[in-house]
Amino acid sequence: MLDETATTDDKPRDFVASLEHGLSVLMSFDAANPSMSLSQVADRTGMTRAGARRYLLTLAHLGFIARDGRSFRLTPKVLNLGYSYLSALPFSEFAMPLLEAASAASEQTVALAVRDGTESVYTARAIAQRALAVTVPVGRRLPLISTSTGRAMLAFDTPEAIDRLIESSRPVLLTDKTTVDPQLLRRELELVRSRGYALVEQEVEVGVRSLAVPFFDSQQKVAGAVTALTSMSAVSTRQLLSDIFPIVRHVAVQLETALKAGRGDVFT
């Protein structure tokens, strides 16, 4: 039986283990596992079948999980958790019009990402209105060190923090072009910091080139990054830098200006 008051050396005394387990059940569902049996949930969470069953039935009672015979799946109510976060972002109300305008001007998909620990998470995006446009789902999480948005945000951290993240990260080869060498990553981050943008080619997805620019809050801390995602067959590096980079940078400047002013209507 799970002990809700149990503690370990790396967890606070008031840590509630049952809440951790409940959240782990919710997060065990993903695109590859949208519907699972009790045994599958137990395997993916490391719980006993009895423990997993208790959490599944509790979450079902609360409306976050639906049961179809022997299978379980998430319900739309789970979106309430994510929406609460998105609606609380200081730039949530005015980011979308900016992204949509930038996407229309560049004819490319433009997205916004924030940092969550060692990952970059997409929180908003405007998809280009053309055939075969590159897309990215809201909520997608990718390693900071591998993505243009992640590198754009990480580059402005302290050298010590960057070293700790690189040394503690497990290399993830998203494609055969993903940079995993620690020294190459440090050099790339130094370059990103000096030029003010990150450029990634086929390191996350084959055939995709992206450019990201960070924006800062009133405390001069990185608040997020804006990125344009392009097809390498349709947009050259020169075109990305000469035509699209200024558009992405303009969005970042607008977001930064609004954040520092504490309002969302400071630009036209």
Order of alpha helices (4+ residues) and beta strands (2+ residues): alpha-beta-alpha-alpha-beta-beta-alpha-alpha-beta-beta-beta-alpha-alpha-alpha-beta-beta-beta-alpha
